[in-house]
Amino acid sequence: MVIYQNISLKPYNTFGIDVNAAQFVRVNTIEEVQVLCTTFNLAERKKLIFGGGSNLLLTQDFDGMAIKIELNGINKIKEDDNFVWIKAMSGEVWHHLVMYAVDNNYYGLENLSLIPGCVGAAPMQNIGAYGVEIKDTFEELTAVEIETGKLVTFKNEECKFGYRESIFKNEAKDKYIIVSVTFKLSKKGNLNTQYGAISDTLKQKGIAEPSIRDVSDAVIAIRSSKLPDPKVLGNSGSFFKNPEIHANQYDALKLKYPTIPGYPLNTDLVKVPAGWLIEQCGFKGKRIGNTGAHKDQALVLVNYGEATGNEIFALAKQIQATVFETFGIKITPEVNII
Ligand SMILES: Cc1cc2nc3c(=O)[nH]c(=O)nc-3n(C[C@H](O)[C@H](O)[C@H](O)COP(=O)(O)OP(=O)(O)OC[C@H]3O[C@@H](n4cnc5c(N)ncnc54)[C@H](O)[C@@H]3O)c2cc1C
C-alpha cells in the first residue's frame, strides 16, 4: 500500500474538478482497509473515501487522505430454488454487477443498469432509478469500522434506507468503510416495467414479453439518450433530490401553477420533481461561466470544462434560492459537497 502525496483528484470525480489531495491511497483488500484504520489511525485523520467519484462535488483542495476503494470480486454465496445471494466487493463497478446479474438471469437489478459508480457507494444513498431502489434486493453489507478496524455487518433494516438516504449519510457518517454488499436476487422472472419510459421503449421496439436483458437494454437506451456522459461533459447526475412537500402546500401551488407535477407518497406528502421546478425558474440550458444546468435535464448541473467546484456550488445555491423564492420549496443536494 503506497501513500502518495499531493495528487490531483481530477481523474477520480465525474465532475472533473481539479483539486489536490494531500495524501492519496488505493486499497485492494479488506486487510489493507483494516491496516489503514488501525496502523494509520484513520479515525483521527481527515479522510475522503472514493468509489467512482460520481456523487461528489469537490470545492477545495483536500488536506486529508483520499482513499480509493479498489476491492474486486463478484461471487454467488448461496442459492435455493427461488433466490440467489450475490456478494460483490465494494470497488466493483456497479454496472458490471448489474450485467453479471442480467447475464445469469438473476432478477432485481436490471432497472438500475448504467448508474455510474461502485458497489460500495450504492447503499450510501440507496441508489434508485425507474421505480427500483437497491433496498428492494439488498440483503446485507460488510464494513470496516474505522475506529477499531473490526468487520461489522449491517442488515437491510439496520441501514435505515429511505429516498436517497441511509444510516451512512446520517448517524453512521464517516464511521465505516463498506467492503462488500450482498444482494438477494430472484431466479424467477419478476420484471418491473411499469415506469412510463421503460414501457414506451419496449413498445417502440415491439417487445410484448420482455426478457431481463430487454429491460436492461431499454434502461440503457433511455439513460444514454437523456443523461450527459460524464466522460464528455462533467456532471454528477441529479444534483438535487426531489422535494417532498405537504399535500396542502401542493394543492395551493396547483391553483397557481396548474401544470405542476406531483406524486402522492401518502395522504400528507407529495413528491415534486426538482427538475420541473428548476426548469420553471429558467435555468434549463442556462450557462453561467463554466457551469450550467443541462439543456435536456435541468436537474443535472454540468462542468463545461474548467469549472471550479465553487462555481458549481454557487450555481447550486442560486438555483436553491430561486426555487425557494418562486415556489416556497426548499430543494436539497443529493450530491455530497466536500
Ligand atoms: C450521469 C449520472 C447519472 C446518475 N444516475 C443516478 C441514478 O439514476 N440514481 C442514483 O441513485 N444515483 C445516480 N447517480 C449518482 C451516483 O452514480 C450514485 O450515487 C453512485 O452510487 C455513486 O457511486 P460512486 O462510487 O461514484 O460514489 P462516490 O461519488 O465515490 O462516493 C459517494 C459517497 O459515498 C462515499 N463512499 C464511496 N464508497 C464508499 C465505501 N466503500 N465505504 C464508505 N463510503 C463510501 C463517499 O465518501 C461519498 O460520500 C448518477 C451519477 C451520474 C454522474
The ligand as an SDF file (V2000), in Angstrom:
LIG
                    3D

 53 58  0  0  0  0  0  0  0  0999 V2000
  -24.6580   10.5660  -15.1880 C   0  0  0  0  0  0  0  0  0  0  0  0
  -25.0350   10.1510  -13.7780 C   0  0  0  0  0  0  0  0  0  0  0  0
  -26.2460    9.5260  -13.5480 C   0  0  0  0  0  0  0  0  0  0  0  0
  -26.6090    9.1170  -12.2540 C   0  0  0  0  0  0  0  0  0  0  0  0
  -27.8000    8.4900  -12.0740 N   0  0  0  0  0  0  0  0  0  0  0  0
  -28.1580    8.0710  -10.8410 C   0  0  0  0  0  0  0  0  0  0  0  0
  -29.4030    7.3960  -10.6380 C   0  0  0  0  0  0  0  0  0  0  0  0
  -30.1520    7.1310  -11.5780 O   0  0  0  0  0  0  0  0  0  0  0  0
  -29.7320    7.0220   -9.3850 N   0  0  0  0  0  0  0  0  0  0  0  0
  -28.9090    7.2690   -8.3250 C   0  0  0  0  0  0  0  0  0  0  0  0
  -29.2840    6.8970   -7.2070 O   0  0  0  0  0  0  0  0  0  0  0  0
  -27.7200    7.9020   -8.4840 N   0  0  0  0  0  0  0  0  0  0  0  0
  -27.3330    8.3030   -9.7070 C   0  0  0  0  0  0  0  0  0  0  0  0
  -26.1410    8.9560   -9.8820 N   0  0  0  0  0  0  0  0  0  0  0  0
  -25.2870    9.2420   -8.7120 C   0  0  0  0  0  0  0  0  0  0  0  0
  -24.1760    8.1970   -8.4700 C   0  0  0  0  0  0  0  0  0  0  0  0
  -23.9230    7.4440   -9.6360 O   0  0  0  0  0  0  0  0  0  0  0  0
  -24.5260    7.2390   -7.3460 C   0  0  0  0  0  0  0  0  0  0  0  0
  -24.7630    7.9540   -6.1580 O   0  0  0  0  0  0  0  0  0  0  0  0
  -23.4090    6.2070   -7.0950 C   0  0  0  0  0  0  0  0  0  0  0  0
  -23.8200    5.2460   -6.1610 O   0  0  0  0  0  0  0  0  0  0  0  0
  -22.1320    6.8630   -6.5830 C   0  0  0  0  0  0  0  0  0  0  0  0
  -21.1260    5.8750   -6.6040 O   0  0  0  0  0  0  0  0  0  0  0  0
  -19.6080    6.2620   -6.5570 P   0  0  0  0  0  0  0  0  0  0  0  0
  -18.8270    5.0010   -6.3850 O   0  0  0  0  0  0  0  0  0  0  0  0
  -19.2370    7.0980   -7.7130 O   0  0  0  0  0  0  0  0  0  0  0  0
  -19.5680    7.1060   -5.2210 O   0  0  0  0  0  0  0  0  0  0  0  0
  -18.5880    8.2970   -4.8340 P   0  0  0  0  0  0  0  0  0  0  0  0
  -19.0240    9.5340   -5.5210 O   0  0  0  0  0  0  0  0  0  0  0  0
  -17.1870    7.8770   -4.9840 O   0  0  0  0  0  0  0  0  0  0  0  0
  -18.9530    8.4260   -3.2880 O   0  0  0  0  0  0  0  0  0  0  0  0
  -20.2280    8.8390   -2.8690 C   0  0  0  0  0  0  0  0  0  0  0  0
  -20.2580    8.8960   -1.3310 C   0  0  0  0  0  0  0  0  0  0  0  0
  -20.0680    7.5880   -0.8070 O   0  0  0  0  0  0  0  0  0  0  0  0
  -18.8670    7.5080   -0.0120 C   0  0  0  0  0  0  0  0  0  0  0  0
  -18.2930    6.1890   -0.3200 N   0  0  0  0  0  0  0  0  0  0  0  0
  -17.9610    5.7030   -1.5370 C   0  0  0  0  0  0  0  0  0  0  0  0
  -17.5480    4.4250   -1.4210 N   0  0  0  0  0  0  0  0  0  0  0  0
  -17.5950    4.1150   -0.1020 C   0  0  0  0  0  0  0  0  0  0  0  0
  -17.2740    2.9380    0.6490 C   0  0  0  0  0  0  0  0  0  0  0  0
  -16.8260    1.8190    0.0750 N   0  0  0  0  0  0  0  0  0  0  0  0
  -17.4530    2.9710    2.0060 N   0  0  0  0  0  0  0  0  0  0  0  0
  -17.9120    4.0900    2.6270 C   0  0  0  0  0  0  0  0  0  0  0  0
  -18.2190    5.2270    1.9600 N   0  0  0  0  0  0  0  0  0  0  0  0
  -18.0730    5.2350    0.6120 C   0  0  0  0  0  0  0  0  0  0  0  0
  -18.0180    8.6870   -0.4800 C   0  0  0  0  0  0  0  0  0  0  0  0
  -17.1100    9.1010    0.5030 O   0  0  0  0  0  0  0  0  0  0  0  0
  -19.1070    9.7230   -0.7510 C   0  0  0  0  0  0  0  0  0  0  0  0
  -19.5580   10.3040    0.4470 O   0  0  0  0  0  0  0  0  0  0  0  0
  -25.7270    9.3560  -11.1640 C   0  0  0  0  0  0  0  0  0  0  0  0
  -24.4940    9.9900  -11.4080 C   0  0  0  0  0  0  0  0  0  0  0  0
  -24.1510   10.3710  -12.6910 C   0  0  0  0  0  0  0  0  0  0  0  0
  -22.8110   11.0180  -12.9310 C   0  0  0  0  0  0  0  0  0  0  0  0
  1  2  1  0
  2  3  1  0
  2 52  2  0
  3  4  2  0
  4  5  1  0
  4 50  1  0
  5  6  2  0
  6  7  1  0
  6 13  1  0
  7  8  2  0
  7  9  1  0
  9 10  1  0
 10 11  2  0
 10 12  1  0
 12 13  2  0
 13 14  1  0
 14 15  1  0
 14 50  1  0
 15 16  1  0
 16 17  1  0
 16 18  1  0
 18 19  1  0
 18 20  1  0
 20 21  1  0
 20 22  1  0
 22 23  1  0
 23 24  1  0
 24 25  2  0
 24 26  1  0
 24 27  1  0
 27 28  1  0
 28 29  2  0
 28 30  1  0
 28 31  1  0
 31 32  1  0
 32 33  1  0
 33 34  1  0
 33 48  1  0
 34 35  1  0
 35 36  1  0
 35 46  1  0
 36 37  1  0
 36 45  1  0
 37 38  2  0
 38 39  1  0
 39 40  1  0
 39 45  2  0
 40 41  1  0
 40 42  2  0
 42 43  1  0
 43 44  2  0
 44 45  1  0
 46 47  1  0
 46 48  1  0
 48 49  1  0
 50 51  2  0
 51 52  1  0
 52 53  1  0
M  END
$$$$
